[in-house]
């Protein structure tokens, strides 16, 4: 029985002026795989994630998610397929809004925009239980503005928000790079638990070979805008 790839990129090219960030990238991602994407700065890793998410429209090539061509679909319309955690803990959340308000917005990812939104019965307890599993003491701080939290707390919440509505593909752009080693280890542990529990197809950028081998079941190396190696550790 044939499977449909979760993601298929064919001959993707992207240039910024005279600099070619991607040069004919081909990548097929199958359900449930955890990919670790590695390479030096400027290799094209983040550009791949941005092309998948729709932040950049490629100059050439096609991108399909679950068989649907999304090459020129806008970023907000792709949101229903994709969960994303950025390198910067300040991204991915609305700093001036409360923790539970951010969770409410995340729960409606990919839905049509409405003028009115509100909490429904049981939302508070549901969000409290979800946040409690992070083991960061945030379950009693749902009314706190996210901008007052630490980087590690915000990054863990961003991960929770990115996976609330099980995405077709989860994009992790060096999610622990801005965190101290202890906090980074905790966030990676939480990430591994959620990815394993939900059987999420994941593409993770990392510069840490140990993390790549520990959490990934496929290792992709990039250099100068091209994929130069593809390993199963």
C-alpha positions as CSV (number, residue, x, y, z in Angstrom):
1,X,0.0,0.0,0.0
2,X,1.5,3.3,-1.1
3,X,1.9,6.2,1.3
4,X,1.5,9.9,0.6
5,X,4.5,12.0,1.8
6,X,3.6,14.6,4.4
7,X,6.0,17.0,2.6
8,X,7.5,17.0,-0.9
9,X,9.8,19.7,-2.1
10,X,10.9,19.5,-5.7
11,X,13.8,21.5,-7.2
12,X,13.2,24.5,-4.9
13,X,15.3,27.6,-5.6
14,X,15.3,30.9,-3.8
15,X,17.5,33.9,-4.3
16,X,17.9,37.1,-2.4
17,X,19.4,39.5,-4.9
18,X,22.5,37.8,-6.2
19,X,22.7,35.4,-3.3
20,X,21.2,32.0,-4.0
21,X,20.0,30.6,-0.6
22,X,18.5,27.5,-2.1
23,X,19.7,25.8,-5.3
24,X,17.4,23.0,-6.4
25,X,16.5,21.4,-3.1
26,X,14.6,18.1,-3.3
27,X,13.2,16.7,0.0
28,X,10.6,14.1,0.7
29,X,9.3,13.7,4.3
30,X,7.2,10.7,5.3
31,X,4.7,10.5,8.1
32,X,6.1,10.2,11.6
33,X,9.7,10.9,10.7
34,X,11.8,13.2,12.9
35,X,14.3,15.0,10.7
36,X,17.4,16.8,12.0
37,X,18.5,19.5,9.6
38,X,22.2,20.5,10.0
39,X,24.7,22.7,8.3
40,X,26.8,25.8,8.8
41,X,25.3,29.3,9.0
42,X,24.1,30.3,5.6
43,X,23.7,26.7,4.4
44,X,20.0,27.3,3.7
45,X,18.4,25.5,6.6
46,X,16.1,28.4,7.8
47,X,15.2,29.2,4.2
48,X,13.9,25.7,3.8
49,X,11.7,26.1,6.8
50,X,10.5,29.5,5.7
51,X,9.7,28.1,2.2
52,X,7.7,25.3,3.8
53,X,5.8,27.7,6.1
54,X,5.1,30.2,3.3
55,X,7.2,33.1,4.6
56,X,9.2,32.9,1.4
57,X,7.7,32.0,-2.0
58,X,10.3,30.0,-4.0
59,X,11.6,31.4,-7.3
60,X,11.3,27.9,-8.8
61,X,10.1,24.4,-7.9
62,X,7.0,23.0,-6.1
63,X,6.0,22.3,-2.5
64,X,3.3,19.8,-1.6
65,X,1.8,19.1,1.8
66,X,-0.1,15.8,2.0
67,X,-0.5,15.9,-1.8
68,X,-1.8,19.5,-2.0
69,X,0.3,22.0,-3.9
70,X,1.0,24.9,-1.5
71,X,3.9,26.5,-3.4
72,X,2.1,29.9,-3.8
73,X,-0.4,29.6,-0.9
74,X,0.0,32.5,1.6
75,X,1.5,31.9,5.0
76,X,-1.6,32.4,7.0
77,X,-3.5,29.9,4.8
78,X,-0.8,27.3,5.4
79,X,-1.1,27.7,9.1
80,X,-3.7,24.9,9.3
81,X,-1.0,22.4,8.1
82,X,2.0,23.7,10.1
83,X,3.1,24.2,13.6
84,X,6.3,26.2,14.2
85,X,8.7,27.1,17.0
86,X,11.2,29.8,16.3
87,X,14.8,30.2,17.6
88,X,13.8,33.5,19.3
89,X,11.6,32.8,22.3
90,X,10.0,36.3,21.8
91,X,8.5,35.0,18.5
92,X,5.5,32.8,18.4
93,X,3.6,34.4,21.2
94,X,1.8,37.7,21.8
95,X,3.7,39.4,24.6
96,X,1.0,41.7,25.7
97,X,-1.6,39.0,26.0
98,X,-2.2,36.6,28.8
99,X,-1.0,33.0,28.7
100,X,-4.6,31.6,28.3
101,X,-5.4,34.2,25.6
102,X,-2.4,33.0,23.6
103,X,-3.6,29.4,24.0
104,X,-7.0,30.4,22.8
105,X,-5.6,32.0,19.7
106,X,-3.5,28.9,19.0
107,X,-6.5,26.6,19.4
108,X,-8.1,28.5,16.4
109,X,-5.0,28.3,14.1
110,X,-6.1,27.9,10.5
111,X,-9.7,28.8,11.1
112,X,-11.5,31.7,9.5
113,X,-11.0,35.0,11.2
114,X,-13.9,36.4,13.3
115,X,-14.6,39.8,14.8
116,X,-15.6,38.2,18.1
117,X,-13.8,35.6,20.2
118,X,-14.3,34.4,23.7
119,X,-13.5,31.6,26.1
120,X,-16.0,28.7,26.2
121,X,-17.0,26.8,29.2
122,X,-14.2,24.6,30.5
123,X,-11.4,26.3,28.6
124,X,-9.7,27.5,31.7
125,X,-9.4,24.1,33.2
126,X,-8.4,22.5,29.9
127,X,-5.6,25.0,29.5
128,X,-4.6,24.7,33.1
129,X,-4.2,20.9,32.6
130,X,-2.2,21.4,29.4
131,X,0.2,23.9,30.9
132,X,0.7,21.8,34.0
133,X,2.3,19.0,32.0
134,X,5.2,21.5,31.2
135,X,6.2,21.3,34.8
136,X,7.2,25.0,34.8
137,X,4.7,26.2,37.5
138,X,2.6,28.1,34.9
139,X,-0.7,26.4,35.5
140,X,-1.4,29.0,38.2
141,X,-0.3,31.9,36.0
142,X,-2.7,31.7,33.1
143,X,-3.7,35.3,33.6
144,X,-0.1,36.5,33.4
145,X,1.1,38.4,30.3
146,X,3.5,36.2,28.4
147,X,5.9,39.1,28.1
148,X,6.6,38.8,31.8
149,X,7.8,35.1,31.5
150,X,11.3,33.8,31.1
151,X,12.6,32.8,27.6
152,X,12.4,29.1,28.5
153,X,8.8,29.4,29.7
154,X,7.8,31.3,26.6
155,X,9.6,28.7,24.4
156,X,7.8,25.8,26.1
157,X,4.5,27.6,25.7
158,X,5.2,28.2,22.0
159,X,5.8,24.5,21.6
160,X,2.5,23.7,23.3
161,X,0.7,26.3,21.1
162,X,2.3,24.9,17.9
163,X,1.0,21.4,18.7
164,X,-2.4,22.1,20.2
165,X,-4.1,21.4,16.9
166,X,-2.0,18.4,15.7
167,X,-0.1,19.9,12.7
168,X,0.7,17.9,9.5
169,X,4.3,19.0,10.0
170,X,6.1,20.6,13.0
171,X,8.9,23.0,12.2
172,X,11.5,23.6,14.9
173,X,14.0,26.3,14.0
174,X,16.8,25.8,16.6
175,X,14.2,26.1,19.4
176,X,16.8,25.9,22.2
177,X,19.6,28.1,20.8
178,X,18.8,31.1,22.9
179,X,18.3,29.2,26.1
180,X,20.8,28.2,28.9
181,X,21.8,24.5,28.8
182,X,19.6,23.4,31.7
183,X,16.5,25.1,30.3
184,X,17.3,23.9,26.8
185,X,17.5,20.3,28.0
186,X,14.1,20.6,29.7
187,X,12.5,22.1,26.6
188,X,14.0,19.3,24.4
189,X,12.6,16.7,26.8
190,X,9.1,18.3,26.6
191,X,9.4,18.5,22.8
192,X,10.4,14.8,22.6
193,X,7.5,13.8,24.8
194,X,4.9,15.7,22.7
195,X,6.3,14.7,19.3
196,X,6.4,11.0,20.4
197,X,2.9,11.1,22.0
198,X,1.3,12.7,19.0
199,X,3.4,10.9,16.4
200,X,4.2,14.2,14.8
201,X,6.2,14.5,11.6
202,X,9.0,17.0,12.5
203,X,11.7,18.9,10.8
204,X,14.2,20.3,13.4
205,X,17.2,22.6,12.7
206,X,20.0,22.0,15.2
207,X,23.7,22.7,15.4
208,X,24.1,20.0,18.1
209,X,25.1,16.6,16.6
210,X,24.3,14.8,19.9
211,X,20.7,16.2,19.9
212,X,20.3,15.4,16.2
213,X,21.3,11.7,16.8
214,X,19.3,11.5,20.0
215,X,16.0,12.9,18.8
216,X,16.1,12.5,15.0
217,X,15.6,9.3,13.0
218,X,16.9,11.0,9.9
219,X,19.8,13.4,9.5
220,X,20.0,15.8,6.6
221,X,23.1,17.9,5.9
222,X,23.0,21.1,3.9
223,X,25.8,23.2,2.4
224,X,25.6,26.3,0.2
225,X,21.9,26.0,-0.5
226,X,21.9,22.3,-1.3
227,X,21.3,19.0,0.5
228,X,24.6,17.2,0.4
229,X,23.8,14.1,2.6
230,X,20.8,12.2,3.9
231,X,21.4,9.7,6.6
232,X,19.4,7.4,8.8
233,X,21.5,7.3,12.1
